Amino acid sequence: MLEIRRKFNYEISLFSGVDFTVDSQRGLNGFCDLILSLSSEQLLVRSSVVVLVESKNENLISGLAQCIAEMVATQLFNERSGNQIKAIYGAITIGTIWQFIKLEGNIVSIDLSEYYIQDIKKILGILYGAIAQNKP
């Protein structure tokens, strides 16, 4: 993830293990494993969030619902902040295998491919593309 930040000249920020409570009444609260934001600020999540990563120990499917809930919270966060982000991207990983999700409007698209850590350039490329698509 630091490589992604470096590729964007440190104009994006990474947050790990931060509280990302957006709407407690709707159950959109909790801590995120990793957030990529379109801001160089590293203190608070204030700017548009474009990618969330949810890590799981056992299998990718177990993180699917949680990742989508975090993506919905991100969409709401961006709307409330006045951030015009077309699509939110999510990733689920068990460390060695990654799977990607996209939320655009009310439509969730799940990439059924699994990406293995041996192909790290492909994983980084997907993450880079998700951020680049939303970067002003």
Rosetta constraint file for C-alpha pairs under 8 A:
AtomPair CA 1 CA 5 HARMONIC 6.48 0.50
AtomPair CA 1 CA 14 HARMONIC 7.77 0.50
AtomPair CA 2 CA 6 HARMONIC 6.13 0.50
AtomPair CA 3 CA 7 HARMONIC 6.15 0.50
AtomPair CA 4 CA 8 HARMONIC 6.51 0.50
AtomPair CA 4 CA 124 HARMONIC 6.96 0.50
AtomPair CA 4 CA 127 HARMONIC 7.62 0.50
AtomPair CA 4 CA 128 HARMONIC 6.45 0.50
AtomPair CA 5 CA 9 HARMONIC 6.53 0.50
AtomPair CA 5 CA 10 HARMONIC 5.15 0.50
AtomPair CA 5 CA 11 HARMONIC 7.17 0.50
AtomPair CA 5 CA 12 HARMONIC 5.88 0.50
AtomPair CA 5 CA 13 HARMONIC 6.86 0.50
AtomPair CA 5 CA 14 HARMONIC 7.63 0.50
AtomPair CA 6 CA 10 HARMONIC 5.40 0.50
AtomPair CA 8 CA 12 HARMONIC 6.57 0.50
AtomPair CA 10 CA 40 HARMONIC 6.05 0.50
AtomPair CA 11 CA 38 HARMONIC 6.89 0.50
AtomPair CA 11 CA 39 HARMONIC 5.70 0.50
AtomPair CA 11 CA 40 HARMONIC 4.39 0.50
AtomPair CA 12 CA 36 HARMONIC 6.86 0.50
AtomPair CA 12 CA 37 HARMONIC 5.58 0.50
AtomPair CA 12 CA 38 HARMONIC 4.74 0.50
AtomPair CA 12 CA 39 HARMONIC 4.65 0.50
AtomPair CA 12 CA 40 HARMONIC 4.75 0.50
AtomPair CA 12 CA 41 HARMONIC 7.70 0.50
AtomPair CA 13 CA 36 HARMONIC 5.76 0.50
AtomPair CA 13 CA 37 HARMONIC 5.17 0.50
AtomPair CA 13 CA 38 HARMONIC 6.59 0.50
AtomPair CA 13 CA 39 HARMONIC 5.63 0.50
AtomPair CA 13 CA 40 HARMONIC 5.16 0.50
AtomPair CA 13 CA 41 HARMONIC 6.23 0.50
AtomPair CA 13 CA 42 HARMONIC 5.73 0.50
AtomPair CA 14 CA 34 HARMONIC 6.90 0.50
AtomPair CA 14 CA 35 HARMONIC 5.69 0.50
AtomPair CA 14 CA 36 HARMONIC 4.90 0.50
AtomPair CA 14 CA 37 HARMONIC 6.52 0.50
AtomPair CA 14 CA 42 HARMONIC 6.99 0.50
AtomPair CA 15 CA 34 HARMONIC 5.55 0.50
AtomPair CA 15 CA 35 HARMONIC 5.05 0.50
AtomPair CA 15 CA 36 HARMONIC 6.66 0.50
AtomPair CA 15 CA 42 HARMONIC 7.30 0.50
AtomPair CA 15 CA 45 HARMONIC 7.66 0.50
AtomPair CA 16 CA 32 HARMONIC 6.65 0.50
AtomPair CA 16 CA 33 HARMONIC 5.28 0.50
AtomPair CA 16 CA 34 HARMONIC 4.44 0.50
AtomPair CA 16 CA 35 HARMONIC 6.44 0.50
AtomPair CA 17 CA 31 HARMONIC 5.61 0.50
AtomPair CA 17 CA 32 HARMONIC 5.33 0.50
AtomPair CA 17 CA 33 HARMONIC 5.02 0.50
AtomPair CA 17 CA 34 HARMONIC 6.58 0.50
AtomPair CA 18 CA 31 HARMONIC 5.29 0.50
AtomPair CA 18 CA 32 HARMONIC 5.88 0.50
AtomPair CA 18 CA 33 HARMONIC 7.53 0.50
AtomPair CA 19 CA 29 HARMONIC 7.54 0.50
AtomPair CA 19 CA 30 HARMONIC 5.57 0.50
AtomPair CA 19 CA 31 HARMONIC 4.36 0.50
AtomPair CA 19 CA 32 HARMONIC 6.66 0.50
AtomPair CA 20 CA 29 HARMONIC 5.98 0.50
AtomPair CA 20 CA 30 HARMONIC 5.66 0.50
AtomPair CA 20 CA 31 HARMONIC 5.61 0.50
AtomPair CA 20 CA 32 HARMONIC 6.48 0.50
AtomPair CA 21 CA 28 HARMONIC 6.10 0.50
AtomPair CA 21 CA 29 HARMONIC 3.84 0.50
AtomPair CA 21 CA 30 HARMONIC 5.63 0.50
AtomPair CA 21 CA 31 HARMONIC 7.66 0.50
AtomPair CA 22 CA 28 HARMONIC 5.66 0.50
AtomPair CA 22 CA 29 HARMONIC 5.90 0.50
AtomPair CA 22 CA 73 HARMONIC 5.97 0.50
AtomPair CA 22 CA 74 HARMONIC 7.85 0.50
AtomPair CA 22 CA 76 HARMONIC 7.41 0.50
AtomPair CA 22 CA 77 HARMONIC 6.27 0.50
AtomPair CA 23 CA 27 HARMONIC 6.46 0.50
AtomPair CA 23 CA 28 HARMONIC 4.96 0.50
AtomPair CA 23 CA 29 HARMONIC 6.29 0.50
AtomPair CA 23 CA 73 HARMONIC 7.48 0.50
AtomPair CA 24 CA 28 HARMONIC 5.39 0.50
AtomPair CA 24 CA 29 HARMONIC 5.40 0.50
AtomPair CA 28 CA 69 HARMONIC 6.83 0.50
AtomPair CA 28 CA 70 HARMONIC 7.00 0.50
AtomPair CA 28 CA 73 HARMONIC 5.67 0.50
AtomPair CA 29 CA 73 HARMONIC 7.98 0.50
AtomPair CA 32 CA 52 HARMONIC 7.55 0.50
AtomPair CA 32 CA 53 HARMONIC 7.63 0.50
AtomPair CA 32 CA 54 HARMONIC 7.06 0.50
AtomPair CA 32 CA 70 HARMONIC 7.73 0.50
AtomPair CA 33 CA 52 HARMONIC 7.68 0.50
AtomPair CA 33 CA 53 HARMONIC 6.09 0.50
AtomPair CA 33 CA 54 HARMONIC 5.54 0.50
AtomPair CA 33 CA 55 HARMONIC 6.69 0.50
AtomPair CA 34 CA 52 HARMONIC 5.72 0.50
AtomPair CA 34 CA 53 HARMONIC 5.08 0.50
AtomPair CA 34 CA 54 HARMONIC 6.92 0.50
AtomPair CA 35 CA 49 HARMONIC 6.95 0.50
AtomPair CA 35 CA 50 HARMONIC 7.80 0.50
AtomPair CA 35 CA 51 HARMONIC 5.94 0.50
AtomPair CA 35 CA 52 HARMONIC 4.74 0.50
AtomPair CA 35 CA 53 HARMONIC 6.57 0.50
AtomPair CA 36 CA 49 HARMONIC 5.97 0.50
AtomPair CA 36 CA 50 HARMONIC 6.07 0.50
AtomPair CA 36 CA 51 HARMONIC 5.18 0.50
AtomPair CA 36 CA 52 HARMONIC 6.47 0.50
AtomPair CA 37 CA 45 HARMONIC 7.22 0.50
AtomPair CA 37 CA 47 HARMONIC 6.15 0.50
AtomPair CA 37 CA 48 HARMONIC 5.60 0.50
AtomPair CA 37 CA 49 HARMONIC 4.31 0.50
AtomPair CA 37 CA 50 HARMONIC 5.97 0.50
AtomPair CA 37 CA 51 HARMONIC 7.31 0.50
AtomPair CA 38 CA 47 HARMONIC 5.87 0.50
AtomPair CA 38 CA 48 HARMONIC 5.40 0.50
AtomPair CA 38 CA 49 HARMONIC 6.31 0.50
AtomPair CA 38 CA 50 HARMONIC 7.26 0.50
AtomPair CA 38 CA 131 HARMONIC 7.81 0.50
AtomPair CA 38 CA 135 HARMONIC 6.91 0.50
AtomPair CA 39 CA 46 HARMONIC 7.83 0.50
AtomPair CA 39 CA 47 HARMONIC 5.74 0.50
AtomPair CA 39 CA 48 HARMONIC 7.48 0.50
AtomPair CA 41 CA 45 HARMONIC 7.97 0.50
AtomPair CA 45 CA 49 HARMONIC 7.98 0.50
AtomPair CA 46 CA 81 HARMONIC 7.95 0.50
AtomPair CA 47 CA 78 HARMONIC 7.68 0.50
AtomPair CA 47 CA 81 HARMONIC 7.65 0.50
AtomPair CA 47 CA 83 HARMONIC 7.41 0.50
AtomPair CA 48 CA 78 HARMONIC 5.63 0.50
AtomPair CA 48 CA 81 HARMONIC 7.88 0.50
AtomPair CA 48 CA 83 HARMONIC 5.74 0.50
AtomPair CA 48 CA 84 HARMONIC 7.93 0.50
AtomPair CA 48 CA 85 HARMONIC 7.07 0.50
AtomPair CA 49 CA 74 HARMONIC 6.40 0.50
AtomPair CA 49 CA 78 HARMONIC 6.91 0.50
AtomPair CA 49 CA 88 HARMONIC 7.54 0.50
AtomPair CA 50 CA 74 HARMONIC 7.90 0.50
AtomPair CA 50 CA 85 HARMONIC 7.50 0.50
AtomPair CA 50 CA 87 HARMONIC 7.35 0.50
AtomPair CA 50 CA 88 HARMONIC 5.07 0.50
AtomPair CA 50 CA 89 HARMONIC 5.96 0.50
AtomPair CA 50 CA 130 HARMONIC 7.14 0.50
AtomPair CA 50 CA 131 HARMONIC 6.25 0.50
AtomPair CA 50 CA 134 HARMONIC 7.31 0.50
AtomPair CA 51 CA 88 HARMONIC 6.15 0.50
AtomPair CA 51 CA 89 HARMONIC 4.69 0.50
AtomPair CA 51 CA 90 HARMONIC 5.34 0.50
AtomPair CA 51 CA 91 HARMONIC 7.54 0.50
AtomPair CA 51 CA 127 HARMONIC 7.64 0.50
AtomPair CA 51 CA 130 HARMONIC 7.26 0.50
AtomPair CA 51 CA 131 HARMONIC 7.35 0.50
AtomPair CA 52 CA 67 HARMONIC 7.42 0.50
AtomPair CA 52 CA 70 HARMONIC 7.42 0.50
AtomPair CA 52 CA 71 HARMONIC 7.09 0.50
AtomPair CA 52 CA 89 HARMONIC 6.52 0.50
AtomPair CA 52 CA 90 HARMONIC 4.71 0.50
AtomPair CA 52 CA 91 HARMONIC 6.23 0.50
AtomPair CA 53 CA 67 HARMONIC 7.39 0.50
AtomPair CA 53 CA 90 HARMONIC 5.72 0.50
AtomPair CA 53 CA 91 HARMONIC 4.65 0.50
AtomPair CA 53 CA 92 HARMONIC 5.74 0.50
AtomPair CA 53 CA 93 HARMONIC 7.34 0.50
AtomPair CA 54 CA 63 HARMONIC 6.57 0.50
AtomPair CA 54 CA 66 HARMONIC 7.74 0.50
AtomPair CA 54 CA 67 HARMONIC 5.93 0.50
AtomPair CA 54 CA 90 HARMONIC 7.66 0.50
AtomPair CA 54 CA 91 HARMONIC 6.16 0.50
AtomPair CA 54 CA 92 HARMONIC 4.81 0.50
AtomPair CA 54 CA 93 HARMONIC 6.40 0.50
AtomPair CA 55 CA 63 HARMONIC 7.15 0.50
AtomPair CA 55 CA 92 HARMONIC 5.60 0.50
AtomPair CA 55 CA 93 HARMONIC 4.77 0.50
AtomPair CA 55 CA 94 HARMONIC 5.58 0.50
AtomPair CA 55 CA 95 HARMONIC 7.27 0.50
AtomPair CA 56 CA 60 HARMONIC 6.64 0.50
AtomPair CA 56 CA 62 HARMONIC 7.23 0.50
AtomPair CA 56 CA 63 HARMONIC 6.18 0.50
AtomPair CA 56 CA 92 HARMONIC 7.28 0.50
AtomPair CA 56 CA 93 HARMONIC 6.19 0.50
AtomPair CA 56 CA 94 HARMONIC 5.08 0.50
AtomPair CA 57 CA 94 HARMONIC 5.52 0.50
AtomPair CA 58 CA 62 HARMONIC 7.66 0.50
AtomPair CA 58 CA 94 HARMONIC 6.84 0.50
AtomPair CA 59 CA 63 HARMONIC 7.55 0.50
AtomPair CA 59 CA 94 HARMONIC 6.54 0.50
AtomPair CA 60 CA 64 HARMONIC 6.83 0.50
AtomPair CA 60 CA 92 HARMONIC 6.04 0.50
AtomPair CA 60 CA 93 HARMONIC 6.24 0.50
AtomPair CA 60 CA 94 HARMONIC 6.57 0.50
AtomPair CA 60 CA 98 HARMONIC 7.69 0.50
AtomPair CA 60 CA 99 HARMONIC 7.27 0.50
AtomPair CA 63 CA 67 HARMONIC 6.01 0.50
AtomPair CA 63 CA 92 HARMONIC 6.30 0.50
AtomPair CA 64 CA 68 HARMONIC 6.23 0.50
AtomPair CA 64 CA 92 HARMONIC 7.00 0.50
AtomPair CA 65 CA 69 HARMONIC 6.17 0.50
AtomPair CA 66 CA 70 HARMONIC 6.23 0.50
AtomPair CA 67 CA 71 HARMONIC 6.19 0.50
AtomPair CA 67 CA 90 HARMONIC 6.45 0.50
AtomPair CA 67 CA 91 HARMONIC 7.35 0.50
AtomPair CA 67 CA 92 HARMONIC 7.08 0.50
AtomPair CA 68 CA 72 HARMONIC 6.24 0.50
AtomPair CA 68 CA 90 HARMONIC 7.41 0.50
AtomPair CA 68 CA 101 HARMONIC 7.91 0.50
AtomPair CA 68 CA 103 HARMONIC 7.94 0.50
AtomPair CA 68 CA 108 HARMONIC 7.94 0.50
AtomPair CA 69 CA 73 HARMONIC 6.24 0.50
AtomPair CA 70 CA 74 HARMONIC 6.09 0.50
AtomPair CA 71 CA 75 HARMONIC 6.16 0.50
AtomPair CA 71 CA 88 HARMONIC 6.31 0.50
AtomPair CA 71 CA 89 HARMONIC 7.21 0.50
AtomPair CA 71 CA 90 HARMONIC 6.67 0.50
AtomPair CA 71 CA 103 HARMONIC 6.89 0.50
AtomPair CA 72 CA 76 HARMONIC 6.29 0.50
AtomPair CA 72 CA 103 HARMONIC 7.75 0.50
AtomPair CA 73 CA 77 HARMONIC 6.04 0.50
AtomPair CA 74 CA 78 HARMONIC 6.07 0.50
AtomPair CA 74 CA 88 HARMONIC 7.38 0.50
AtomPair CA 75 CA 79 HARMONIC 6.21 0.50
AtomPair CA 75 CA 85 HARMONIC 7.97 0.50
AtomPair CA 75 CA 88 HARMONIC 6.82 0.50
AtomPair CA 76 CA 80 HARMONIC 6.10 0.50
AtomPair CA 77 CA 81 HARMONIC 6.13 0.50
AtomPair CA 78 CA 82 HARMONIC 6.14 0.50
AtomPair CA 78 CA 83 HARMONIC 4.89 0.50
AtomPair CA 78 CA 84 HARMONIC 7.04 0.50
AtomPair CA 78 CA 85 HARMONIC 7.04 0.50
AtomPair CA 79 CA 83 HARMONIC 5.82 0.50
AtomPair CA 79 CA 84 HARMONIC 7.09 0.50
AtomPair CA 85 CA 134 HARMONIC 6.15 0.50
AtomPair CA 86 CA 104 HARMONIC 6.37 0.50
AtomPair CA 86 CA 105 HARMONIC 7.75 0.50
AtomPair CA 86 CA 134 HARMONIC 7.04 0.50
AtomPair CA 87 CA 102 HARMONIC 6.64 0.50
AtomPair CA 87 CA 103 HARMONIC 5.59 0.50
AtomPair CA 87 CA 104 HARMONIC 4.59 0.50
AtomPair CA 87 CA 105 HARMONIC 7.41 0.50
AtomPair CA 87 CA 134 HARMONIC 7.73 0.50
AtomPair CA 88 CA 102 HARMONIC 5.80 0.50
AtomPair CA 88 CA 103 HARMONIC 5.11 0.50
AtomPair CA 88 CA 104 HARMONIC 6.56 0.50
AtomPair CA 89 CA 100 HARMONIC 7.25 0.50
AtomPair CA 89 CA 101 HARMONIC 5.72 0.50
AtomPair CA 89 CA 102 HARMONIC 4.56 0.50
AtomPair CA 89 CA 103 HARMONIC 6.31 0.50
AtomPair CA 89 CA 130 HARMONIC 6.55 0.50
AtomPair CA 90 CA 100 HARMONIC 5.76 0.50
AtomPair CA 90 CA 101 HARMONIC 4.92 0.50
AtomPair CA 90 CA 102 HARMONIC 6.21 0.50
AtomPair CA 91 CA 98 HARMONIC 6.67 0.50
AtomPair CA 91 CA 99 HARMONIC 5.59 0.50
AtomPair CA 91 CA 100 HARMONIC 4.45 0.50
AtomPair CA 91 CA 101 HARMONIC 6.04 0.50
AtomPair CA 92 CA 98 HARMONIC 5.71 0.50
AtomPair CA 92 CA 99 HARMONIC 5.33 0.50
AtomPair CA 92 CA 100 HARMONIC 6.49 0.50
AtomPair CA 93 CA 97 HARMONIC 5.60 0.50
AtomPair CA 93 CA 98 HARMONIC 4.41 0.50
AtomPair CA 93 CA 99 HARMONIC 6.47 0.50
AtomPair CA 94 CA 98 HARMONIC 6.85 0.50
AtomPair CA 95 CA 117 HARMONIC 7.39 0.50
AtomPair CA 96 CA 116 HARMONIC 5.71 0.50
AtomPair CA 96 CA 117 HARMONIC 4.91 0.50
AtomPair CA 96 CA 118 HARMONIC 7.98 0.50
AtomPair CA 97 CA 114 HARMONIC 6.30 0.50
AtomPair CA 97 CA 115 HARMONIC 5.52 0.50
AtomPair CA 97 CA 116 HARMONIC 4.54 0.50
AtomPair CA 97 CA 117 HARMONIC 6.00 0.50
AtomPair CA 98 CA 114 HARMONIC 5.69 0.50
AtomPair CA 98 CA 115 HARMONIC 4.96 0.50
AtomPair CA 98 CA 116 HARMONIC 6.31 0.50
AtomPair CA 98 CA 117 HARMONIC 7.58 0.50
AtomPair CA 98 CA 123 HARMONIC 7.62 0.50
AtomPair CA 99 CA 111 HARMONIC 6.62 0.50
AtomPair CA 99 CA 112 HARMONIC 7.22 0.50
AtomPair CA 99 CA 113 HARMONIC 6.60 0.50
AtomPair CA 99 CA 114 HARMONIC 5.16 0.50
AtomPair CA 99 CA 115 HARMONIC 6.29 0.50
AtomPair CA 100 CA 110 HARMONIC 6.33 0.50
AtomPair CA 100 CA 111 HARMONIC 5.48 0.50
AtomPair CA 100 CA 112 HARMONIC 7.97 0.50
AtomPair CA 101 CA 108 HARMONIC 7.02 0.50
AtomPair CA 101 CA 109 HARMONIC 5.71 0.50
AtomPair CA 101 CA 110 HARMONIC 4.55 0.50
AtomPair CA 101 CA 111 HARMONIC 5.98 0.50
AtomPair CA 102 CA 108 HARMONIC 5.70 0.50
AtomPair CA 102 CA 109 HARMONIC 5.11 0.50
AtomPair CA 102 CA 110 HARMONIC 6.50 0.50
AtomPair CA 103 CA 107 HARMONIC 5.72 0.50
AtomPair CA 103 CA 108 HARMONIC 4.58 0.50
AtomPair CA 103 CA 109 HARMONIC 6.46 0.50
AtomPair CA 104 CA 108 HARMONIC 6.61 0.50
AtomPair CA 115 CA 119 HARMONIC 6.95 0.50
AtomPair CA 115 CA 122 HARMONIC 7.74 0.50
AtomPair CA 115 CA 123 HARMONIC 6.78 0.50
AtomPair CA 116 CA 120 HARMONIC 7.24 0.50
AtomPair CA 117 CA 123 HARMONIC 7.66 0.50
AtomPair CA 119 CA 123 HARMONIC 6.74 0.50
AtomPair CA 120 CA 124 HARMONIC 6.06 0.50
AtomPair CA 121 CA 125 HARMONIC 5.93 0.50
AtomPair CA 122 CA 126 HARMONIC 6.25 0.50
AtomPair CA 123 CA 127 HARMONIC 6.38 0.50
AtomPair CA 124 CA 128 HARMONIC 5.92 0.50
AtomPair CA 125 CA 129 HARMONIC 6.03 0.50
AtomPair CA 126 CA 130 HARMONIC 6.25 0.50
AtomPair CA 127 CA 131 HARMONIC 6.46 0.50
AtomPair CA 128 CA 132 HARMONIC 6.01 0.50
AtomPair CA 129 CA 133 HARMONIC 5.99 0.50
AtomPair CA 130 CA 134 HARMONIC 6.96 0.50
AtomPair CA 131 CA 135 HARMONIC 6.12 0.50
